[in-house]
Every structure is written in structure tokens, then in C-alpha cells.
């Protein structure tokens, strides 16, 4: 809904300019027939309801009105995490996700709040209009049929049209026959021009853009032009001789007018004073005036509907080779900070692959190789993976060779940045994962590979920390769709992307798996818990049991990015008050409730657990933990107060020093985002 609201906001910004332009043109067309002023409101309606734009060679829309809210629209799709870093092992790469949930972007808060207020306003207007429509419909049940679609009723004092598919004309029952002829002709003209459809559409548009005062003004002025142009149509068809009687009828109706309540499907007469004045002053325009007005209004309408082509012509003319040369020039500038460069050249530029599934337009990866020649190669310090050939420095770096990323949203390429070959494998899926990491890192796409259903599986690594998998349905949603692990997070908040390492685009790879499942093979892929279990055992090489995996299904991507909480128990040692770290010799705290574990270890409750517990500590491999000013310490102080709580690390340090011989009671350690949240003493009787 945030995305929809922001698109509505963007449309409203552009439409505001169009409304102001039409208001100005109404003044210039004041002497022309009102049908031309009425026609100018169609571009406004188009701008307010049409979600796409049309580019044209001629446009009256300033380029800035098209882009002023685009940055906000992109913000709603952006993750808020940090920079991605290379990770070895089975996963492709990682990105620190600590800030994704804990650090909320103020812009996101404003967007969410604005969306909620907007939805409430739309709902209020729609509900009010529906109630008004039913109330009016109930009052019209006693109307008497006169002829065709004309009905008389005594409870109304002004004529109006009600209905869309089968519009009816309702008139007061006290009109003279002469007045009826004018009024009915007026309402029939509304129906012939489809005003009974345009007016409700304008009201619904107003509901969507209720927050914009210019839209309210535009709807009011459009209704006024609608009535005035309809009056002029009646005069043209029935002759100028009816002006006096027609005006008298409007005056008579307005004198006893009583409102029927707001209803978008019923609209009656408004602004009788302005209409009477317009009727009396109306003069049939000459043929050439009409032709000129048609040309002007048509040109204005086209100019207000179409968008200018705001693409930079210089940028449009750039090729991949041009961007590659600019990239090399930038590299040369960096090197010149350390030594003089005499020459540079591109020796190879080739496309690795093209992807269309990430953004809806083509993204291409291009491998570039270049040479930079220093004035004196002997004075260059070769570091960070740098290499040289015959006195020329190559493009090599510690992370590999540069890969340029181009987007083809238009016909011409645009350089988005570069990644290193060391961040990707040698397969197409590896290219795609590396590209996804790059796009997410630069806030170009949302931080989920497959929108739709998600599940999160929590499990323990061999190090004791809680980690979690994000599972998605990449090919088909629902019970018949397969599941996959698209990424996982460790206890420190680092996110790792899964790469199946195949020479296929990921959508094709998972579509093939879905097809196999449909044919009765690999049906275990339909169960997210089974998929999670196999991934933990086979891919991550961890030991776990199916019942030890906690599955959250259904859930959201935001739940996945909430860093998991890990809990450990062990003996604290080497507590460094100055540097804020300590070591933990982990133990297993076994109680009478852990019957399965008691049997596994062959313990006797009478002999081995006289106090109701058993400390299992077969080996000592101290783990490193960090504390900060927010860490809470809960322990038994010397005043015999249990569960004494403090955030003062020095108090806890002094408490540890009261134990002699290096022995301390066990402590429960709770961590999140790679830092200790609390240290709690375990009571040992």
C-alpha cells in the first residue's frame, strides 16, 4: 500500500501543475463556448487516474514535475542495511543486516503514516458516498414515471440524473410544461455526453486524491464547466429565443432548491447565478472561432497528456565503450594520487551475461581488462592483488577483475557501477546472485529474491548461535509450489545468499525443479521444513534434528531481517573491563526434565544429579564475546540479594573477583546483533 500511495502522490504532483494550467487557460477562453473549457479537464482526469505516462515530442509538462517524488517512491523498495562483503564457504556472499530493522529510516515512518492517513481518508469518503447513495435511492422509490427515463417526485426541488448503467432523470412535480421541456432537454444532454459517467469517475478520483486541495478545486470547476456547456448546447438546439424562459426556470428552481446530500451517482444543477448570466450573454461563435478553439484545445490537451523526453541526449549517445573509457579514466585518476601515469588503454571488453528478471528491463554484466603504464614501474608498490605485465599495471585487485554493470531501461546503456569477479562464481546463477547483491546493496531492488509466500526456519549452529533461513516459493505460490532457501542469517546479523551453482538463470532452475515435482519427483521440496532440514545438513554441514528446527510459516521478509537472539550457558573468564570482552567456556545445563539427554549420557538422577542438575562440559573451547554500555548484568550480590541487576560492568567485574581459584558459577549469555544483551547467573545450590 505504501507503493500505491506514493504512486498516487506522484500522479497528484503532476496533475496539480495540469490543474493550474487549465485554470489559467479557462480565463483565456472566457469568451469561447464552455465546451472547450470543459474538454480541458479531460487531461486532468487522465493525469489523476492513469498510472502510466506517454512520452511525446510536444509536452507542456515541466520535466521536474515528473521526478520530484521518484526518489521517495524508490525509498519504499530499499533495504536499509550496510555494505555487502565477500563470504567464503557454501554461501555466495553476505551483508550485515543489523540496521535493517533496528535502524528505521525516518522517511519510511513518514511514508507509512501518510499511507495510513490516506487510506483512512479514502475509506471515509467512499463510505459516506455509499451511505448517501442508498439514502437517496430509498427516497426515490416513490417517484412517478412520466415518460421514457423521466420521473417526477415531490421530495426534490431541483432536477438531477441518477444512475450509471440506466440513468434516470428526476424532476420536481411542480414544474410547468414549458419548464419541463428545457430541464429535461438539459438532463438528456448530460446523458448523451456521458456526463453521468464522467461525474462519478471524477468523484472517485477525488476520493483517491482527497489530500490535494487543487483536485477539489478542479472537480468543482469541471462541474461548473459541465453545466455551462450543457446549457449552451440546449440553447443551440432549441434556439436563442428560449434564453429568457430558460433563465426564469433556473431562477425559479434555485429559489426553492433543497440539497439532496452528497452522492457521486446523482448530480443536479449548481451555480444558478453564473449559469443565468452565461445563458443571457451567450452568442453563437463564428465558424473560424470554433476552428481556432478546437486547434488550441487539442494542442493543449496533447501537451498536458504527454510527458517530455527528459533523457539527457548526451547520455543517450553514450555507448558501453564510452562508459568503459570513463571507468578507466577514473581508475587512472586514483592511481595518479600515488604515481605518474604515462599511458592507459582498454585491452578487452566483453559481455558476460544479460538478466531481465531482476528489474523488468535488461541488466548486463561486462568484463573489462585494461592496462595502465606508470612513468617508472619500479617506483610502484604492488599491493592489494595488483599485477603488472611488461611494465603495465593490470586491472587485477584483491577481489579479482572489475565487472561493469549496465542497465538498459531505455535504448541506451547506463552504467550502474562495478563489482569484482571474486564476488561471483563461474556459473550463470553465480553471476545472478552477485548482481542481486549489487542491486540490493545500492538500493535498486527490494531485499527479497522471490516475492510471495515466505517462511523462516530458526536453528542452532555448532557454535551455539541461533541462525535462520529465509525460505520462499520461487516458481509457484500455494500448496503445489516448491520451496527453496534464498538466503540465511547468522547470529551476528550477517546475511548469506544461496547459490545453487548452475549454468541457468535462477527462475529457469527453479521452474525445472517445479516441473520435476509436478511429475512426482522430489516431492520433499513442497515441505518448507524438509527443505530447511536438508539445507542445514547438506549445504551448511551442520548437525541438527528435524524437531529442533523452529518454522515460522507464514511470515514476512521483515521477520527474517529481525536478527535472532542466541542463548549460551558456561563459565565466564578473562573478563576485560577496559576493552569490554570476556571468554565463555560453554557447558550443557541438564535438569530432570531433559530425560532424553540424561539417557544419552547414561546419567543417574540419584548419583549424578543430587541437586537436580548436571553440568556437562567434556571439553573447554572458550568463545569470545563483547559487551557494551547496554549490557545488563544479573547476579547474586554479597548482600544476599538474588537477581541483582545493573548495567555497570565494574560491579560485575568486582563480583567475579570474589570467586577464588578461578571457579565461578555458570552464567546465561544472551546475544543479539553480535553483542551481549545480558549476562545472568545460574543458581547452583
N, C-alpha and C positions, 0 to 999 in steps of 0.2 A: 504493500500500500504506500510505503514511502516513495517508491519509484513512480507510482502513478501520480501521487500528489506533486512531485517535483516536475513531472512532465506537464501536468495541468498548470503549474506555476509558470513554466517556461512558455507555454502557449498563451497564458494570460498576459505575460510581459509583452510579447509581440503584438497581441490583439489590442493592448492598450494604445500602442502607437497608431494602429489602424483606426481605432475609435476616434482618437484625437484628430487624425487626418480627415475622417469622414465628417466630423463636426465642423471643421473648417470649410470643407467643400460644400456643406449644406448652406452656409452663408453665401458662398459664391453662386450657388444655384437657386438662390431665393426666388428669383423671378421665373424660373423654369417650372414645368409641371412637377408635382411632388413625386410622381412615379420614378423620376430619376434619383431623387434623394432616397427614396425607399430602396431602389436597386443597389445603392451603395452600401447598404447594411449586409448584403449577402457575403462580401469578403470578410466582414467582421465575424459573421456566423461561421464561416469556413475556418477562420483562424482559431476560433474558440473551441471547435469540436473536432477538427481534423488532426489526427496525431502525426501525420507526415507532412513534409513540405515539398513544394515544387520549385525547382530552380529554373530560372528563365533569363533571357538576355536583357529583359527590361523589368526592373523592380523598383518600387518606391519605398521598400523596407531598408532602413539603415542596417549595415552589417552587424553593428554592435548589439542590436536587439535580438539577434539570433544566438549570441554566445554568452550573454551576461549571466545566465543561470546554468550553463553547461557544466561548469566546474562543480557546482553543488550537486547536480544530477550524478556526476561521476563519483562523488564522495560517498554516496549511499552504497555503491558497489565495492568500495575499497576496504580491504582489511587494514588494521592499524598496527600490524606487527613490525618487527625490526628487520634487519638485513638478513638475507639468506647466506649460509655458509656451507662449504662442502663437507659432507659426512661420508666416511667410508663404510665398508661392510655391505650388508644386504640392501639397505635402503639407499635411495638415489641421492638425496640431499636433505638438508634440514634448515629450518628457520626458527628463530627464537620467538615463541608465541606468548611470552609473559604479558606483553602490553595489549594483546588482542581484546581481552575482556576487562582487565583490571584498570587500563587507562582508557577511559571513554572520551572520545572526541566531542568537545562541546558542540561542534556543528551537528553531530549525529543527534544530540539531545534536542537541539532546536528543531531539527527536521522531524524527529519523532513526535515532538509536542505539536508542531504545526500540522502534521498529518492527522493527529487525533482531533484537534480543533476543527480542521477542515471536514473530516468525516462527520463530526457532530453537527456542524452547520448544514451539510448536505442532507443528512437524515432528518433534521428538524424541518427544513423547507419542504422536502418531499412528503413527509408525514402530514404536515399542515395542509398541503395542497390536496392530498388524497382525501383527508377528512372533509375539506371544503367541497370537493367534487361530489362525494357521497351525500353530503347535506343538501347541496343544490339539486342533485338528481332526485332526491326524495321530495323536494318542494315542487319539482316539475311534473310529478306523477299525475296531477290533476289538470294538466294542460289540455285544451280542446283543439283537436285537429281542424285546421281551416282548409288548407289545400296543399297538395304535394308534401313538402317538408316544412311547412309553416304551421306554427302552433300559437294559440292565444292563451294567456293566463293572467289572472288578476293580481297575483302576488308580486309581479315585477312592474317596474315603472320605466324601464329602458330596454330596448331590443338587444339581443345578442345571439351568437351562434354557439351551439353546444354539441360536442362530439367530433370525432375524427373520421372513423370509417363511414358512418352515416350521419353527417352533420345535420342538425335541425335548427331552424330559425324560430326563436321565441320572441313574441312581441306582446306589448301590453294590450289589454282588451278594450281600452278606451280610445284607440286611435280612430280617426276618421278614415274614410275610404281613400281620400286623397293622400293623407299622410302614410297610409299603409303602402301605397304604390311606391313612394320614394324610399321608405325604410326597407321594405322587402327587396327592392332592387339593389339597395346598398349592401344588404347582407348576402344576397345572391352573388354579387360581385366579389365579396370576400371569399366565398366558396369556390368560385370559378378560378380565382387566382391562388387557390390553395393556402389562403391566409389562415384557415382553421388548422392547418398542419404546421405552418411556419411559426405561429404564435406559441403553441405548446412546446415546440422544439426550442424556441428562444427562452421559454421559461425553464426548461430542463438545463439548458446551457447556463442560465443564471444560477441555478442550483449548484452546478459544478464550480462556478467562478464567483460565488457569493461574496468572497473576501475582497473583490476588486470593485471599488465604487464606480469606476469608469464603465464597467459592464452594466451596472444598474442604470446608469445614465443612458448608455447605449440602447438598452431594451426599451426604456421609456421613450426616447426619441424615435426609435424604429416604429413603435406602436403609433406614435403621433403621425409619422410619415405614411404609415399604412392607412390610417383613417382619412387623411387629407387626400391621398392619391385615389382612394376609393370614392370619395365624394366627387372628385373631378371626373372620374370615369362615369358616374351616374349622370352628371351634367352633360358630358359629351354625348351620351347615348340618348338622353331624354330632351336635350335642348336647353339653351340658356334661359328660356322663359320660365323655367321652374325654380330659378335661384331664390326668388322671394318666398315662395311657398315652402320650398325645401328648408330654407333658413328658419322660417317660422316653426316648422315641425321640430327641428333640432332644439330651438329655443323652448318650445312647449315641453319637450321631453326632459330637457335639462332642468326645468323649473320644478318638476316633481320627481326627479331622479332619486333613486334609493339604491345603494350598493348591494350587490348580491354576494359579496365576500370573495376573497381571493381564490381563484380556481383556474388552473392552467388550460383546461379544456373548454372553458367558456370565456368569451371576450365580447364586451359590448362597446358602446360608444363612449368616447372620452374627449376632453378638451372642447366642449361645445362652443366656447367663445372664439377660440382660434379657428375652428372649422367654419363657423359662420362668416368670419372675416375673410377666410380663404375662398369660400364659395362666392361671396359678393365681389371679390376682386379678381376672380378667375377670368382669364381671357384665353381663348384657344390660340396656342402659339403657331407661328408660321411654319411652313414645311422645312425651311432651312435651319430654323432654330432647333427643331426636333432632331434633324440630322446631326447638327453640331453637338447637341447634348448627348446623343447616342454615342458618337465617336469619343467624346470626352469621358463619359461614364464608363464605357467599355475599356478604354485605355487605363483609367484609374483602377477599375476592378482587376484587370490583369496585373497591374503593377502592385496592387495590395495583396493579391493571392500568391504571387511568385516571390521566391527568395533570390537575393543577389548571389552570384557566384563569388563567394568571398575567398576562394582559394588564391593563394599567392602565386601569381603567374611565374615568378622566378622559380619558386619551389616546384611548380608543376613541370617545368622544363628540366629539372634535375633528373639524372639517371642514377642507377646503382653505382656506376663507375664514378660519378661526381661525388656522391656521398662517401665512397671508399677513399677517394683522394682527400676529402676533407678530414676523414678519420685519420689518415696517415699524417696530414699536416698537424693535427692536434698532437699526435704522438711525437712528432719531431719537436714541437714546442716544449713538451715535457722533458725530452732528452736534452734540449739546449739549455736547460737550467743547470746541467752538470758538465756539459762539454759542447764544443762547437761541432756543428753538423755541416758537412760539405755537400752532401747529395742524399737523395732518397728516391725510392721507386717501388711500385707495386709489381710483384713478380707473378702473382697468381690471385685470381678472384673467381670463385665458382659457387654455384648454388648447391647447398646440401639437400634441402627439402623444403616443401611448402605445406602449410597447415591452414585449413579453413574452419575447423570445428571449434576453435577456441573463442573466436570473436564474431563470426558471421562473415568476415572478409579474410582475404588471404594474408598470412604472415609467412615470410620467407627467411630462411637461415642461409647466410652466405659466408663461406670461409675465405679469409683474406690472408695472404702472405706478402710481406714487404721487406725491404732492406733499407737500412739507414747507415750511411757511411760517415764516421767521425773524421775530423781533421787528423787525429792521431789515435788509432785504436789502442795503442799501448797505455794511454792515459785513462782509458775507460775501465771502471771497476765492474766486472761482470758479476752481477748478483741477482738473486730472485729468479733463477731459472733462465737468465739471459744466455744467449748463444751468439757466436759470430762465425761467419764464413768468408774467408778471403778478405778480411778487413771490414766486412759489412755486418752490422748488428741485425739479427733476425727478429721476427715477431714473437719468438718464444718467451714465455714467462713461467713463473712457478705453477700457475694453474693451466698452462697449455697455451694454445694459439687462440687469437681472437675470432669470434664468430659474430658477424653483424646481423642484427635483427631488423627487418624491413616490414612495414605494413603497406598494404595496397588497398586502403579503404576507398581511394579514388583510383583513377587510371595511372597515376604516377606514384612512385615509391616514396616512403617517408622513413627515415632512419630513427628507430626507437631506442637504440643503444647497442650494447655488445655484451656477450657472455664469453666465457672461456671454454675451450674444448675439454678441459679437465672436469668441467661440471656436468658433462653428458657422456653417455656411453657411446658405443659404436652402432647402436640399433636405432630404428625409427622411433620406437617407444622411448628410448633414452633421449633422443632429440626433443620429443614432445614434452617429456617431464621437465627437462631443463628449460624449455621455452615457457612452460606453465609457471615454473618457479620465478623466472624473469618477469613475466607479466604480472604475477601476484605481488612480487617484490616492488614493482613500480606502480602498483595500484591501478593497473589497466584492466584487470578482471577480478571477479569475486574469488574468495578463498575456498572454493569447493569445486571439485572436478566434475561431479555429476549431480545436477540439481534434482530434487525429488525426495524420495524416502531415504532416511539415514538411520543408522544405529551406531551406538558406541559400546565397545567392549573394554572393560577395565580388567587388568591382570597384573600380577607381580613379576618383575624381572628377577633374575637370580641375585641381583644386588639388593633386593628388598624394596625397591622403589615401585610405586604404583604407576603403571603406564596405561595408555588407552589407544584403541584403534578406532578410526572412523570408517565405517562400512557404508557403502552406497549401492544403489541399483543402477548400473551403468547402461543397461540396454533396454529394460522394460520395468515399469513400475507395477507393484502389486504382488500377489501370491505366486504368480508364474514367472516372476523376474529373478534373475540370478543376482547374487551379492558379490561384492569384491571389497578388498581393503584398499582404499585410495591413499591413505596416509595414517601415520601413527605418532604419538607424542610420548616422550619420556617424562619422568618426574620433575625435570628441570624446565619443562615447557618447550623443549626443542621439538620441532615437527619434522618428520622424515617422510618423504614421498616414496610410494612403492613403484618400482619399475619392473614389469614382467619380463623385460629384456627380449622383445620380439621385434622382428622387422615388419611391423604393421602399425598403423595408427591405432590408438587405444580403442576408439569406437569400433573399428573393424575387428580387433582382437576379441573384445567382449561380445560383439554380435555373433562371432563364431562360437564362443562358449555358450551363448544363449541358444543358438541353433542346436548344439550338441545336447544341451539339457532338454530342449523340446523333443528331441528324438529318443529320450530315455537314458542318456548317458550323463554322468557327473551330476546326478540329481542333488548331491550334497551341497551344491552351490546355491540351492534355494533356501538353505537354512543359514542365517547370519551367524548363529552361534557356532555351527560346524565350520564355517569359513574362517571365523576368528580363531578357533582352536587349531586348525591346520596351519594357519599363518604363523601363529605363535610357535608351534612345534617345528615346522619345516623351515619357514623363511627366517624367523628370528632365532631359531635354535635354542629356545627356552623350554624348561620343563614345567608343565602345569597339568592340571586335570580339568576336564570339561566343567565340573561343578564349581571349580574355583574361578571361573570366568564370570564376571558380572555384566549382563547385557542390558543396555537401555534401548528399548525399541518400542515405539518410535521415539526419535529425539531430533535435535537440530544441530546444525553446524556450530552454532554459538555454544551449545553444551559441550561439544568436543573441545573447543578452544578455552574452556574453563580448566586451567591447569589442575591435574589431580592432586589429591592430598596423599602423602605417603607416611606410614607409621612404622617405626622401628622400636626395638627394646634392646638394651645392652648396658654395658658398664662404660661410664664416661671417664676419659683420661686425657692428660695433656691439655687441659683447658687453658688456653692462652687469652688472658683478659685483655691484653694490649692489642692483639691482632684479631681477636674475635673468632677463634676457631677451636675445635676440640676433636678428639678421636673417640669412636664408639666401637667397643668390642661387642658385636651383636650376639645375642643369646636367643633362645626359644623359651618362652614362659608357658609352661604346661600346667593346666589345672585339671581337677577331677572331670570337668566337662569334656575334655579332649580325649575321650575314650579311644578313638581310632588311633591317635598318635601314641597314646600310652601303650597300646597293644603292639604298635610298630616298633617301639623302642624296648619292649619287654620289661616295662617298669612294674613295680609292685606299689600299690597305693599305700600299703602299711609300712613297707620298708623304705621305699624311695621318696614317698610324699607325705611325711608325717605332719607337715604344716599345711597340706592341701595344695602344694605346688611343687614343681620340679624345674630346675634351671638346666637346660640342655645347651652345652657350649663345647662342642667337640674340637673346635679349632679357633684360633684367635687371628682374625684378619681385620684389624681396625679400619673403619671407614672415616673419611674426613667430612666434617660438617662445619658450616659457617653460621654465626649468629649476628644479629644486628640490634639496633636500639628498640625494635618492636618485638623481639623475642620475649616470651613470658616464661618465667621460672616458677615451678610449683613444687615445693618440697616441705620436709618436716624440720622446723627450726628448733633451736635449743630451748625455746620456751614451751615446748611440748604442744605446739600448735600445728595440727596437720593441715595440709593443703594451703600452706602459706604461699601467697602469690606476689611476685614482684617482677618488674622489668629492669631492675638494677642488676647487671651481670656481676658486679663486685660482691653483692650479697651472696649470690650463688657460688661464686669463687671461694669466698670465705667458708661457706658451708661445706664445700668439697674438701677443704683443707682440714676440717675437723676429723676426717677419717684418716687413721694412721695405717701404715703398711701398704698403702696403695689400693686398699679394698674400699669400694663404695657400693651402695645399694644399686639395683638396676633402675634405669630411667627410660620412660617412654619418650621418644623423639617424634614430633610431628613436623613435616616439611611441606613446603609449597613454593613453587617457582624457584627451586634451588636453594632456599634459605629456611632455617629452622624457625617455625612459628612458636613452638612451645617445647619445654623440657619438663616432664612430670615424673616425680619419684614414685616408684612402685613400692608399696608397703611390703616389707618382709618380716613376718612375725618371728 
